[in-house]
């Protein structure tokens, strides 16, 4: 039971922090300025659903990806950890939406798909995290926890983006920047832990190679 609880905490915190809906809320406000409430709600609902489908797909297909490319779980954990580490540095040192180039996304594009599904909600970091977490799902209970964690993260993503105006009023601009940096530090720690776990997993392979 304790193992399942720890796995849930790992799944939920990892996914929620890397998805980072609080930071996305700031960007959402800027990119949907002047839109009607119904249009904003539709964007949030569509992007959350699509992101849920993408993350579930990659969580389930992760093992097939390993087999297809001959990857070891340890190597993928290391790669995922490095990616999360890089993303965390971006969160810590760049802040929230100051560096986002809004002109990069044409007003004619479907904002629900680009950029709010990809790359903001289900970007490389979230996809990699889902796959790495799936490698630790050894029972049906673990799989249920992983799917449930992705679902809860998407529900929270929907609620936060849908109430982005209230979030900004409560947290204020400086508070938002502090929260994003704190999330960045936590994502950094998770990334380093993934790297450590990957190295430990690969020790038998390295020792075997040295013996040969």
C-alpha positions as CSV (number, residue, x, y, z in Angstrom):
1,X,0.0,0.0,0.0
2,X,2.8,2.4,0.9
3,X,4.5,1.6,-2.4
4,X,1.3,2.5,-4.3
5,X,1.0,5.8,-2.4
6,X,4.6,6.7,-3.1
7,X,4.1,5.9,-6.8
8,X,1.0,8.1,-6.9
9,X,2.9,11.0,-5.3
10,X,5.7,10.5,-7.9
11,X,3.3,10.3,-10.8
12,X,1.1,13.3,-9.9
13,X,3.8,15.7,-8.8
14,X,6.0,14.9,-11.8
15,X,3.3,15.4,-14.3
16,X,1.7,18.4,-12.7
17,X,5.0,20.2,-12.3
18,X,6.2,19.5,-15.8
19,X,2.8,20.4,-17.3
20,X,3.0,23.6,-15.2
21,X,-0.5,25.0,-15.8
22,X,0.1,28.0,-13.6
23,X,2.8,29.3,-16.0
24,X,0.6,28.4,-19.0
25,X,-2.3,30.4,-17.5
26,X,-0.2,33.6,-17.8
27,X,0.5,32.8,-21.5
28,X,-3.2,31.9,-22.0
29,X,-4.3,35.3,-20.8
30,X,-2.1,37.1,-23.2
31,X,-2.9,35.0,-26.2
32,X,-6.7,35.0,-25.7
33,X,-7.0,38.6,-24.9
34,X,-10.3,40.0,-26.3
35,X,-11.9,36.5,-26.9
36,X,-15.3,35.7,-25.6
37,X,-15.6,33.5,-22.5
38,X,-17.2,30.6,-24.5
39,X,-14.3,30.6,-27.0
40,X,-11.7,30.5,-24.2
41,X,-13.6,27.6,-22.5
42,X,-13.6,25.7,-25.8
43,X,-9.9,26.1,-26.2
44,X,-9.1,25.0,-22.7
45,X,-11.5,22.0,-22.9
46,X,-10.2,20.8,-26.3
47,X,-6.5,21.2,-25.4
48,X,-6.9,19.3,-22.1
49,X,-8.7,16.4,-23.8
50,X,-6.2,16.2,-26.6
51,X,-3.3,16.4,-24.1
52,X,-4.9,13.6,-22.0
53,X,-5.1,11.3,-25.1
54,X,-1.5,12.1,-26.1
55,X,-0.1,11.4,-22.6
56,X,-2.1,8.2,-22.2
57,X,-1.0,7.0,-25.7
58,X,2.7,7.5,-24.9
59,X,2.4,6.0,-21.4
60,X,0.9,2.8,-22.9
61,X,3.1,2.6,-26.0
62,X,6.3,3.3,-24.1
63,X,7.4,-0.3,-23.8
64,X,6.8,-0.8,-27.6
65,X,9.0,2.2,-28.3
66,X,11.8,0.6,-26.2
67,X,11.5,-2.7,-28.1
68,X,11.4,-0.9,-31.5
69,X,14.6,1.0,-30.9
70,X,16.4,-1.5,-28.6
71,X,16.4,1.0,-25.7
72,X,17.0,0.0,-22.1
73,X,14.8,1.5,-19.4
74,X,17.8,2.9,-17.6
75,X,19.0,4.8,-20.7
76,X,15.6,6.3,-21.3
77,X,15.4,7.4,-17.6
78,X,18.7,9.2,-18.1
79,X,17.6,10.8,-21.3
80,X,14.3,11.9,-19.7
81,X,16.1,13.2,-16.7
82,X,18.4,15.3,-18.8
83,X,15.4,16.7,-20.7
84,X,13.6,17.6,-17.5
85,X,16.8,19.2,-16.1
86,X,17.1,21.4,-19.2
87,X,13.4,22.4,-19.0
88,X,13.8,23.2,-15.3
89,X,16.7,25.6,-16.0
90,X,14.4,27.4,-18.5
91,X,11.7,27.7,-15.9
92,X,14.1,28.9,-13.2
93,X,16.0,31.5,-15.2
94,X,13.5,32.7,-17.8
95,X,10.4,33.1,-15.7
96,X,6.9,32.9,-17.1
97,X,5.6,34.5,-20.4
98,X,8.1,37.3,-20.8
99,X,10.1,35.3,-23.4
100,X,7.1,33.8,-25.3
101,X,7.0,35.0,-28.8
102,X,3.3,35.5,-29.4
103,X,3.8,36.4,-33.1
104,X,5.1,32.9,-33.6
105,X,1.5,31.6,-33.5
106,X,-0.8,33.0,-36.1
107,X,-4.3,34.1,-34.9
108,X,-5.7,31.9,-37.6
109,X,-4.2,28.8,-36.1
110,X,-6.2,26.6,-33.8
111,X,-4.8,27.7,-30.4
112,X,-6.4,24.6,-28.8
113,X,-3.9,22.4,-30.7
114,X,-0.9,24.7,-31.1
115,X,0.4,25.9,-28.8
116,X,-1.9,24.9,-25.8
117,X,-1.9,21.1,-26.5
118,X,1.5,21.0,-28.1
119,X,3.9,22.1,-26.7
120,X,2.5,23.7,-23.6
121,X,0.4,20.9,-22.1
122,X,1.7,17.7,-23.7
123,X,5.2,18.8,-24.8
124,X,8.4,16.7,-24.9
125,X,8.8,16.9,-21.1
126,X,5.3,15.7,-20.3
127,X,5.5,12.9,-22.9
128,X,8.9,11.7,-21.6
129,X,7.7,11.8,-18.0
130,X,4.7,9.7,-18.9
131,X,6.9,7.1,-20.6
132,X,9.4,7.0,-17.8
133,X,6.7,6.6,-15.2
134,X,5.1,3.8,-17.2
135,X,8.3,1.8,-16.9
136,X,7.7,1.7,-13.2
137,X,4.1,0.4,-13.5
138,X,4.5,-3.2,-12.6
139,X,0.9,-4.1,-11.6
140,X,-2.6,-3.1,-12.8
141,X,-2.8,-1.0,-9.6
142,X,0.3,1.0,-10.8
143,X,-1.3,1.4,-14.2
144,X,-4.5,2.7,-12.7
145,X,-2.5,5.2,-10.6
146,X,-0.6,6.4,-13.7
147,X,-3.8,6.9,-15.7
148,X,-5.5,8.5,-12.8
149,X,-2.6,10.8,-12.2
150,X,-2.7,11.9,-15.8
151,X,-6.4,12.4,-15.6
152,X,-6.2,14.5,-12.4
153,X,-3.4,16.6,-13.8
154,X,-5.5,17.3,-16.9
155,X,-8.6,18.2,-14.8
156,X,-6.4,20.6,-12.7
157,X,-5.0,22.0,-15.9
158,X,-8.5,22.7,-17.2
159,X,-9.6,24.3,-14.0
160,X,-6.6,26.5,-13.7
161,X,-6.6,27.7,-17.3
162,X,-10.4,28.2,-17.2
163,X,-10.0,30.4,-14.2
164,X,-6.8,32.1,-15.3
165,X,-8.1,35.6,-14.5
166,X,-8.8,34.6,-10.9
167,X,-5.4,32.9,-10.6
168,X,-3.7,36.1,-11.8
169,X,-5.7,38.2,-9.3
170,X,-4.9,35.9,-6.4
171,X,-1.2,35.2,-7.1
172,X,-0.3,38.6,-8.8
173,X,2.6,38.8,-11.3
174,X,5.4,38.6,-8.8
175,X,3.8,35.6,-7.0
176,X,3.3,33.9,-10.4
177,X,7.0,34.2,-11.2
178,X,8.0,32.9,-7.8
179,X,5.7,29.9,-8.2
180,X,7.1,29.1,-11.6
181,X,10.7,29.2,-10.3
182,X,9.8,27.0,-7.4
183,X,8.2,24.5,-9.8
184,X,11.4,24.7,-11.8
185,X,13.5,23.7,-8.8
186,X,11.2,20.7,-8.1
187,X,11.3,19.7,-11.8
188,X,15.1,19.9,-11.6
189,X,15.2,17.6,-8.6
190,X,12.9,15.1,-10.3
191,X,15.1,15.2,-13.4
192,X,18.3,14.5,-11.4
193,X,16.5,11.6,-9.6
194,X,15.5,10.1,-13.0
195,X,19.2,10.3,-14.1
196,X,20.4,8.7,-10.8
197,X,17.8,5.9,-11.2
198,X,18.8,5.3,-14.8
199,X,22.5,5.1,-13.9
200,X,21.7,2.5,-11.1
201,X,19.6,0.5,-13.6
202,X,22.5,0.5,-16.1
203,X,25.2,-0.6,-13.6
204,X,24.7,-4.4,-14.3
205,X,25.0,-3.7,-18.0
206,X,28.2,-1.6,-17.6
207,X,29.7,-4.3,-15.3
208,X,28.9,-7.0,-17.7
209,X,30.5,-5.0,-20.5
210,X,33.6,-4.5,-18.5
211,X,33.9,-8.2,-17.7
212,X,33.6,-9.1,-21.3
